[in-house]
């Protein structure tokens, strides 16, 4: 024997501060949500004051318009217009609903337009993390300039921090993308290889290792080191190199700026590992006292990537910027090393020609 459903108590309209509030008694079953289509049909009737003209305006038959408004009345639990009147006359509840219905439909149109803008005309903010010391490898300032000329509705918010910090910010949604170094593939982050560059030992010209063609880690066991902070790619690589040899070392100074790092090495505070292509006067000036010496036996090389969240979480602005960057950026380049017979002298060709990596090196994951 079929079970009869208890008739639901009808909701009623509460009016407060010119806003229609939908109030429901407990025990209501089988409610369906109010639809924008129903509000649009009701508003057509309210403005045209005629079922015939409202149906013509909405391009539907009169019975369809009447059924739609009746469904809305059942949902609200009250008549919205007086039947049999010409022109159509709204009830008090109907009059109260006109203003909120107009605002709701206008808000819905604005929401749809905003979504369309993300597909067609880009607007909003691109939050990008950058490694300032990689500008000579990936000229992101130039790329961002071209991007904003093509998409003037985009505002930029640039941040720079250690590699691990910026990668974490991509994972948590605090950054839309990053151009910076990483030492390994990061789960959940799409990484496209852009460039690579070796790290050499930086020391003063009067240091006892300065004139060697190359050095190894064991020769550095008792040296004082200037280092970048933990979490920076160069620090991760150098710490791993010493740990691999089982050799402790003394970090005499820690600094989070590559130019100051080189100034401190130049002043004799210690030695350290630096990317060979850094373009600071303390390193490149003709009278620089710094020398760069290759390190053999370990792979000290930083890799620069474009990093994005998963495809479903990538913002339209980040996606468009990534597409543009990969069209104009040369394939993953390598800043040249020094000749094996002599240490690097600033200005002696530390930035040589580009190396074309295999496609698998260039594209670790598709954009």
N, C-alpha and C positions, 0 to 999 in steps of 0.2 A: 504494500500500500504506500503510494508516494507520500512523502512528508511535505506538508504545506509550509512554505516560508512565511514567517510573520511579516505582515506589512510594515514597511519601514516608516518611522516617523519622519515627516518632511522637515527639511531645514528651513530656516527663516532668515530674513535679511535684517542686519543690525546697522543702523546709520549712526556714524560718529564722525565729526569733523569733516563732513562732506566726502567721506569714504564709505563705500559699501563693503561691509564685512559679511562673509558667508558664515553663518553660525549653524551648527548641527546639533540635534539632540542625540543622546547616546542610543545605541541599538540600530543605527542606520546601516542598512545592508544594500549591496548592489549599486552603490554610487558610482557614477562615471564622471570624469573630470570635465570641467567647463572647457570648451574649445574656442580658439580664436575665430574659427569660421562662424560659430554661433553668435559671438559678439559682433562680428562684422555684419551678419544678417540683421541682428537686432538694431544696430546703429543705422543701417540703411532704412529700416522701417521708421525709426524715430525721426530721421531727417526728411524722408520723402512723405511721411504720413499717409502712405498708401501701400497695400500689399502688392498691387499690380506694378507700381513704379519701382518699389524696392526690389521685386523679383527681376524686373528688366535691368535694373542697375547691376545686380549681382549675377546676371546671365544664368539664372536658373528658373525653373517653373514655379508658379505661385505655391503649389502644394509643397514643393521642396523647401521653400522659404518658411512657410507656415510650420512644417514639421520641425525644422531646425530651431525656430523660436520656441515652440512648445517644449522641445527637449531642454532648452535653456531654462524655461519656466519650471519644469519638473526638477531640474537640478537645484534651482534657487528656492523652490517651494512657494512661489507666489506668482500671480499673473503680472505681466509687464505692460500689457495694453488692454484697453477696454474693447471687447468684441462688439461689432455691429455699429461702430461709430464712423462717420465720414466727415472730415478726415479722421484718420486714426488718432485716438487720444491715449496717451500713456498714463498708466497708473502712477501713484506716488513712488512705488518701488522702481518702475520703469524710468521715471524722471531722474531718480537718484542714481541709476546705473549709467546714464548717458555719459557723464563726465569721466568716471573711471574706465568705461569701455573705450572711449577715445584715447585716453592716456595709455591704456594697455596695448591697443593696436599700434599706436605711435612707437611705443617702446619695442614692440616686436619687430616693427619695420627697421628701427635703428639697429637692433641686434643682428638682423639679417644683413644689413648694409655693412656692419662692422666685420662680419665673417667674409663677405664678398671682398672687402678691402684687403684682407689677408691673402686672398688668392690673386687679386689683380694689382691694385695699387698698395704697395707696402707702407704701412704706418706703424708707429710704435717705437720700441727701444731695443737695441741690440746690445746685450751685456757680454763683453768679450774680455777674456783674460789673455795677457800678452807677456812674453818674456822679452824684456827690453834689450837684453844682450844678444837676442837673435835677430835684431833689425837688419843687420848686414847680410843675413842669410835669407830672411823672409821680410821684405820691405813692407810690413803691414800698414804703415802710415800711408804709403802711396796707394795700397790696395783699398784701404778704408776711404780715402779721398775719392777714388773713382766710384766706389760703391755708393757713397752718400750723394754724389752728383747724379747718379742714375736713379737713386731713391731718396729724394729730399724729405720725404715724410718720416724717415728713420732718424732717431737720435741715438748717439753712441754713449755707452758707459764703459770706460776702460778700467781694468784693474790689473795689478801685477803683484805676484807673490811667488813663493816657492812652488816648484813643479807639483809636489804632492798636494799642496793646499789648493791650487787651481784645479787639479783633476778632481779633488773631492767636491769642489764647488760646482763642477759640471754634474757630478753624480747626484748632488742634492738639489739641483735646479737653480742655484744661485748665479750661475753663469750659463749663457747660451752656447758658448763655444770658447775654445782656448787655442792659441797658437803658442806652443811652447815645447819644452823637452819632456821626454819620458824614457824610462829605462826598460819597460816591458809593456806588453799588451794589458789593458785594464778591462776586466769584465764589465759589460754594460756600457762601455764608452767606445764609440766608433773612431778609429784613429787612421789618418791618412798621412803617409810619410811625405815630408816636404824637403828636408835638408839634413845633412850630417856634417860633423866637424870634430876633428881630433882635439884632445886636451894635451898640452905639453907642459913640461916643468918650467915654471917661470922663476928666474933667479937673477941676481945682479951679475954684471959682467965680471966682477972681481971674485965671484964665488968659485970654489975649487972645481965645481962640475960644469961651469959655464962653457968651457971650450970643448967639452966632449961631444962626439957625434951623436951619442944617445946614452941614456942611463937606464938602470933597472931599479926595481923597487928596493932590493936589498941594499943598494948603495945609499938609500935615503933613510936608513933605520934610525940614525941618531940626529936627524935634522929637526930644526924648529919649523913649524908649518903655519902659514896664514891660510885660513879656510873660509869657505862660505858656510852658511848655516846648515844643519841637518835638514833633510827634506829637499834641498836643492839637488838637481841631477848630478852636477859635478862632485858634490860631497858624497852622494851615494856611490858613485863610480870609484872615487879615490878610497873611501872606507872599505869597499869591497876588494880593491886591489891589495891593500895592506892585510886585510883579514885573510885573503886567499894565500898569502905568503906566511901567515902566522906571525907577522911583525907588528909590535905596538909602535905607536908614534906619538909625538907631542904636538898638539895643536896649541900654539902659543897665542894665536889671535884669530878671532872669528868675526867676519864682517859680511853684511848683506848687501854689498854694492860692489860690482866688478871694477869700477874705476878706482874706488878707494882701496880695494884689494890690491890692485897693481901698484898704487902709490905706496902702500905699506911694504910690499915686496921690494920696490925700488928704494925705500928708505932703509932696508936691511932688517926689518922685523922678523922675516923668515922667508922661506921659499913656498911655492904652491903650484897647483895645477890650474891652468887657465885655457880657455878656448883660443885657438891660434888666430882667429879672425877678429878679435876685439879691436875696435877702432877708437881707442882713446889716445890722446897725445902722449901720455906717459909711456906708452908702448910704441907708438908709431913715429914720434918726433925723431929727427936725425940725431939729436944728442941724447937719446934715451940710453939709460944704463942697463936696461933689461935685456935678457936673452931668453929665448924659448928653446928648450932642448927636448927632442922626442924621447918617449919612454918605451922601452922595448920589453917584450915578454908579457904584457897585459894590454887589453883593448880598452883604452881610455878614449871613448868617442861618444859625444852626445848627439842624439837624434831629435830633430824638431818635427812635431806633428801638428796637424789640424785635428782637434779633438771635439767631438760632438756627442750629445746623448743619443739614446736609441732613436730610431726613425720616428716613432710615434710621439716622442717627447721633444723633437727638434722644432724650434719656432720657425715660422715662415721666413723671418728675416735672416736667421742663422742659415737656413737651407739655401736661400738665394745668395748670401755672401759666400758660402762654401762653394757653390757652383761657379760663381764668378772667379773666386780665388784660384780654383783648380784649372780654370781655362787660361789664365794669364800667367800663373807662376811656372817657371821652368821646372822640369822634372828634378826630383830630389838631388840636390847638388852637394858636393863635398868640397869644403875649403881645403886647399892643397896643403900638403905637408912640406917640410923642409927637405933639402937634399940630404941623403944619408951620410954624407961626408963632412957636414958642418952643422953647427947649431944655427937656429934661426936668428937672424938679425932683424929687428923691426924695420919694415920697409923693404925687405929683401925678397918679397914674393911669397909671404905667408898665406896670401889668398890667391890660389892658382885656379886653373880651369875647373869646370864642372865635371862630375862623374855621373854617368847615366845609369841608375840602378835598374835592376830587373823590375817588371811590373809588380811583382809580388812584394818588392821592397817599397814601391811607391804607394800602393793601394792596399793597406791592410784590411780595410773594410770599406764597403761602398757607402757613398753619401746618400 
